[in-house]
Amino acid sequence: MTNLQMPVAELSEAISSNSFDGIELDSDVLESLGIFIVRNLIDAEICSELLSLFHNATNMKVVEGHPTKVLAGSEGLELVMSSSAVSECFARLFDGNYRCAAPQIFRKNQDWPDSVKLHNDLMYMSGWQKKYSVFIALTECSGENGGLIMYPGTHHFGLLGDAGELDRSALPDGLPAVCPILRPGDCLFMHSAIWHESNQFLSGGERVYFEFKLVHADDPAYGSDDDGDPAYSYRLPESVEGLFVDSRLQRLQKFYKSQ
């Protein structure tokens, strides 16, 4: 295995100095490390309402084969975006020309304790490469209850040409793993190409993130029919599989159906 080439010393220094953690978003640090935590961005009342939506299963849908992920309706995202502090923070990205989409819940507890493989989100997405996964902690999230583990700087590798579980041994020696303790209202910005994983739920209270994508408003993978003049809009279909006549995924599906 040939390790990735990365400026490990520089990344380690930035992590040890806690430069990715503060009360205001630093877009330069986010660009460099691929992660940034804004503390207390979301009001306690909004966090409580989001958690209630989840516990009451309001417009929620469990994802088959991914028991820690629950698709959410638009109610939660509307709550988040009602905050002027949130709008001001998000406007630091994409020159203020952003869109929030695809809300979901990531849960872990004694009933749903599974670990999540090392991967990046970009390998499962279409459209432009610059995207952010935004995680709002609705409960305390830490290593003990299966909190996110991220590897800073790995987003600079972008698309990897395939999808699936990544090999941890490819990471260079000394690269720090970041597993922050988040409390309700803390907001984690993660570039969607960051390599990340999570361990099993071991102890403590339930771990709940409200997550969505923060992207450029013109990203063709997102948007609606109401976006401006359709003659000047580029939009990918909801499923891009129909754009191919012989993709790797289609060939695999044909292979397994023939067995």
C-alpha positions as CSV (number, residue, x, y, z in Angstrom):
1,M,0.0,0.0,0.0
2,T,1.4,3.4,-1.0
3,N,0.4,6.1,1.5
4,L,-1.2,9.3,0.4
5,Q,1.1,12.3,0.1
6,M,0.0,15.0,2.5
7,P,1.5,17.9,4.5
8,V,1.1,15.9,7.8
9,A,3.2,18.3,10.0
10,E,1.2,21.3,8.8
11,L,-2.1,19.6,9.3
12,S,-1.1,18.3,12.7
13,E,-0.1,21.8,13.8
14,A,-3.4,23.2,12.7
15,I,-5.4,20.6,14.5
16,S,-3.3,20.8,17.7
17,S,-3.8,24.6,17.8
18,N,-7.6,24.1,17.5
19,S,-7.8,26.5,14.6
20,F,-10.9,24.7,13.3
21,D,-13.0,25.4,16.3
22,G,-14.6,28.8,17.2
23,I,-17.7,30.9,17.6
24,E,-17.4,32.3,14.0
25,L,-16.9,30.4,10.8
26,D,-13.4,30.8,9.3
27,S,-13.9,29.9,5.6
28,D,-10.1,29.9,5.0
29,V,-9.6,27.2,7.7
30,L,-12.5,25.3,6.3
31,E,-11.0,25.4,2.9
32,S,-7.6,24.3,4.2
33,L,-8.6,21.5,6.6
34,G,-12.0,20.6,5.3
35,I,-13.6,20.9,8.7
36,F,-14.8,23.7,11.0
37,I,-16.9,23.7,14.2
38,V,-19.0,26.8,15.0
39,R,-20.0,26.6,18.6
40,N,-23.6,27.5,19.8
41,L,-24.7,28.5,16.3
42,I,-28.2,27.0,16.7
43,D,-30.6,28.2,19.4
44,A,-31.6,25.7,22.1
45,E,-35.2,26.1,21.1
46,I,-34.6,25.2,17.5
47,C,-32.5,22.2,18.6
48,S,-35.3,21.0,20.9
49,E,-37.9,21.3,18.0
50,L,-35.6,19.4,15.7
51,L,-35.2,16.6,18.2
52,S,-38.9,16.5,18.7
53,L,-39.5,16.1,15.0
54,F,-37.1,13.2,15.0
55,H,-38.6,11.5,18.2
56,N,-42.1,12.0,16.9
57,A,-41.1,10.6,13.5
58,T,-42.5,13.7,11.8
59,N,-42.1,13.2,8.0
60,M,-39.2,10.9,8.6
61,K,-38.2,7.8,6.6
62,V,-35.6,5.2,7.6
63,V,-33.1,4.3,4.9
64,E,-33.1,0.6,4.1
65,G,-29.7,-0.9,4.7
66,H,-28.5,2.2,6.6
67,P,-30.2,2.0,10.0
68,T,-28.4,5.0,11.4
69,K,-29.7,7.3,8.6
70,V,-33.2,8.7,8.6
71,L,-34.4,11.0,5.7
72,A,-36.1,14.1,7.0
73,G,-38.8,16.4,5.5
74,S,-38.4,20.1,4.9
75,E,-39.7,21.2,8.4
76,G,-36.3,20.9,10.1
77,L,-34.4,22.8,7.4
78,E,-37.0,25.6,7.5
79,L,-36.4,25.9,11.3
80,V,-32.7,26.1,10.9
81,M,-32.9,28.7,8.1
82,S,-35.3,30.9,10.1
83,S,-32.3,32.0,12.2
84,S,-30.5,35.2,11.1
85,A,-27.3,34.0,12.8
86,V,-27.4,30.9,10.6
87,S,-28.0,32.9,7.4
88,E,-25.1,35.2,8.3
89,C,-22.8,32.3,8.9
90,F,-23.7,30.4,5.7
91,A,-23.3,33.6,3.6
92,R,-19.5,33.3,4.3
93,L,-19.5,30.5,1.8
94,F,-20.1,30.6,-2.0
95,D,-20.0,34.4,-1.8
96,G,-23.4,34.2,-0.2
97,N,-24.9,32.3,-3.3
98,Y,-25.7,29.1,-1.5
99,R,-28.5,26.5,-1.2
100,C,-29.3,24.1,1.6
101,A,-30.8,20.7,0.7
102,A,-31.3,17.0,1.5
103,P,-32.0,17.1,5.2
104,Q,-31.5,13.9,7.2
105,I,-31.0,12.6,10.7
106,F,-28.0,10.4,11.7
107,R,-28.8,8.5,14.9
108,K,-27.0,6.1,17.2
109,N,-28.2,4.6,20.5
110,Q,-28.4,1.2,22.1
111,D,-30.9,0.0,19.5
112,W,-28.9,1.4,16.5
113,P,-25.3,1.1,17.6
114,D,-23.5,0.2,14.4
115,S,-20.2,1.7,13.3
116,V,-19.9,3.4,9.9
117,K,-17.2,2.5,7.4
118,L,-14.5,4.9,6.3
119,H,-15.7,6.8,3.3
120,N,-16.4,10.3,1.9
121,D,-19.8,11.6,0.9
122,L,-18.7,13.0,-2.5
123,M,-18.3,9.5,-4.0
124,Y,-22.1,9.0,-3.7
125,M,-23.0,12.4,-5.1
126,S,-23.4,14.1,-8.5
127,G,-23.0,17.7,-9.6
128,W,-20.1,20.0,-8.6
129,Q,-17.3,18.8,-6.4
130,K,-17.4,21.7,-3.9
131,K,-20.1,20.8,-1.3
132,Y,-20.4,20.8,2.4
133,S,-22.1,18.4,4.8
134,V,-23.4,20.4,7.7
135,F,-24.0,18.5,11.0
136,I,-26.0,20.1,13.8
137,A,-25.6,18.3,17.1
138,L,-29.0,17.8,18.7
139,T,-27.5,15.8,21.6
140,E,-24.0,15.5,23.0
141,C,-21.9,13.7,20.3
142,S,-18.5,12.2,21.2
143,G,-16.4,9.2,20.6
144,E,-18.2,7.3,23.3
145,N,-21.6,7.4,21.7
146,G,-20.3,7.0,18.1
147,G,-19.5,10.6,17.1
148,L,-17.9,11.4,13.7
149,I,-14.2,10.8,13.2
150,M,-12.6,12.9,10.4
151,Y,-9.2,13.0,8.7
152,P,-8.3,16.6,7.9
153,G,-7.0,17.6,4.5
154,T,-8.3,14.5,2.7
155,H,-10.9,16.6,0.9
156,H,-8.1,17.9,-1.3
157,F,-8.0,14.5,-3.1
158,G,-11.6,15.2,-4.4
159,L,-13.2,12.4,-6.4
160,L,-11.4,9.1,-6.1
161,G,-12.8,7.4,-9.2
162,D,-14.7,4.7,-7.3
163,A,-17.0,4.3,-4.3
164,G,-17.0,2.1,-1.2
165,E,-15.1,1.5,2.0
166,L,-11.7,3.3,2.1
167,D,-8.5,1.7,3.3
168,R,-7.3,3.4,6.5
169,S,-3.8,2.1,5.9
170,A,-3.5,4.5,2.9
171,L,-3.5,7.5,5.3
172,P,0.0,8.7,6.1
173,D,1.5,8.0,9.6
174,G,1.0,10.9,12.0
175,L,-2.1,12.3,10.3
176,P,-4.5,13.3,13.2
177,A,-8.0,11.8,13.5
178,V,-10.4,14.4,14.7
179,C,-13.4,13.3,16.8
180,P,-14.8,16.4,18.4
181,I,-17.2,16.6,21.4
182,L,-20.2,18.5,20.2
183,R,-23.0,19.7,22.3
184,P,-26.5,20.7,21.3
185,G,-26.4,23.7,19.0
186,D,-22.8,23.2,17.8
187,C,-22.5,23.1,14.0
188,L,-19.9,21.0,12.2
189,F,-19.1,22.0,8.6
190,M,-17.4,19.2,6.7
191,H,-16.3,19.3,3.1
192,S,-18.1,16.4,1.4
193,A,-14.8,14.9,0.2
194,I,-13.4,14.5,3.7
195,W,-12.6,10.9,4.7
196,H,-14.7,10.1,7.8
197,E,-16.1,7.3,9.8
198,S,-17.7,6.6,13.2
199,N,-17.3,3.9,15.8
200,Q,-20.0,1.9,17.5
201,F,-22.2,3.4,20.2
202,L,-20.5,2.3,23.4
203,S,-22.1,4.4,26.2
204,G,-23.9,7.6,27.1
205,G,-27.1,9.1,25.7
206,E,-28.3,8.8,22.2
207,R,-26.2,10.5,19.5
208,V,-28.3,12.6,17.0
209,Y,-27.1,14.8,14.2
210,F,-29.4,16.9,11.9
211,E,-27.5,17.0,8.7
212,F,-27.9,18.6,5.3
213,K,-25.9,19.7,2.3
214,L,-24.7,23.3,1.8
215,V,-23.9,23.8,-1.9
216,H,-23.6,26.6,-4.5
217,A,-27.0,27.7,-5.6
218,D,-26.2,26.8,-9.2
219,D,-25.0,23.3,-8.4
220,P,-26.9,21.2,-11.0
221,A,-27.6,18.3,-8.6
222,Y,-29.9,20.5,-6.5
223,G,-32.7,23.0,-7.0
224,S,-36.2,23.0,-8.1
225,D,-38.4,23.9,-11.1
226,D,-39.0,27.3,-9.7
227,D,-35.3,28.4,-10.1
228,G,-35.3,31.2,-12.6
229,D,-35.8,30.8,-16.3
230,P,-35.5,27.1,-17.1
231,A,-33.9,28.0,-20.5
232,Y,-30.9,29.1,-18.6
233,S,-30.9,26.5,-15.8
234,Y,-28.8,23.4,-15.7
235,R,-30.3,20.7,-13.5
236,L,-29.5,17.0,-13.2
237,P,-32.3,14.6,-12.7
238,E,-32.9,13.2,-9.2
239,S,-31.4,9.9,-10.3
240,V,-28.5,10.1,-12.7
241,E,-28.6,6.3,-13.5
242,G,-30.8,7.0,-16.5
243,L,-28.1,9.0,-18.1
244,F,-26.0,5.9,-18.7
245,V,-26.5,2.9,-21.0
246,D,-23.6,0.9,-19.7
247,S,-22.2,2.1,-16.3
248,R,-20.2,0.2,-13.8
249,L,-23.3,0.0,-11.5
250,Q,-25.5,-1.2,-14.3
251,R,-23.0,-3.9,-15.2
252,L,-22.8,-5.0,-11.6
253,Q,-26.6,-5.1,-11.4
254,K,-26.8,-7.2,-14.6
255,F,-24.1,-9.6,-13.3
256,Y,-25.9,-10.3,-10.0
257,K,-29.3,-10.7,-11.6
258,S,-27.7,-13.3,-13.9
259,Q,-26.4,-15.4,-11.0
